[in-house]
Amino acid sequence: MPDIQKLSLDYFARLQTMLAAVDTSAIARVADVLYTAWSQSNTVYVVGNGGSAATASHMACDLSKGTSAPGRNRLRVVSLADNVAWLTAIGNDIDYHSIFTEPLENQFRPDDVLLAISASGNSPNIVKAVEWANAHSGKTIAFCGFSGGRINDIAHVSVHFPSRDYGPVEDGHLILNHILVEYLRAKIHAS
């Protein structure tokens, strides 16, 4: 029978070790890309699968609502994981690898931002979306874990959480969301 207190302390230690290894200058570069998107009225599209789809939805909510300031334009953020009818139609009628590129074809404009979330960094539909945004004059951000995967290599800026443990990696992505919201809220309110 596992000891929940021991398990909790072990998990906290793994999370702290991973967080200590994150490159904070990469976080600063992500913040700059998002602030520029806000200042130029570009749209940020967020994508992810599974738990990362839930993180994409969470981020779209937090970045949209949590950074708004009275009398200032708002950061436009859309989670492409939220339209189940569209995702399943594309997956069924075209292929699952295209579930994010097809909506991008309809909505994405030059200088818009794609924020891709993937623990492995190798999900084919996420890789394809980053490649598509790069090819269409977009800015790309990757939040990844494990060894970083393909999106770590091809995104314009990447925050890599160096762990092979899904839980801490996914926690790191949500922590980063909250850090960015707090920073952008303060910067937008001060502008």
Sequence and secondary structure as in RCSB ss.txt:
>XXXX:A:sequence
MPDIQKLSLDYFARLQTMLAAVDTSAIARVADVLYTAWSQSNTVYVVGNGGSAATASHMACDLSKGTSAPGRNRL
RVVSLADNVAWLTAIGNDIDYHSIFTEPLENQFRPDDVLLAISASGNSPNIVKAVEWANAHSGKTIAFCGFSGGR
INDIAHVSVHFPSRDYGPVEDGHLILNHILVEYLRAKIHAS
>XXXX:A:secstr
   HHHHHHHHHHHHHHHHHTS HHHHHHHHHHHHHHHHTT EEEEE STHHHHHHHHHHHHHHHTT  TTS   
EEEETTS HHHHHHHHHHT GGGTTHHHHHHH  TT EEEEEESSS  HHHHHHHHHHHHTT EEEEEE TT HH
HHHHSSEEEE   S HHHHHHHHHHHHHHHHHHHHHHHHH 
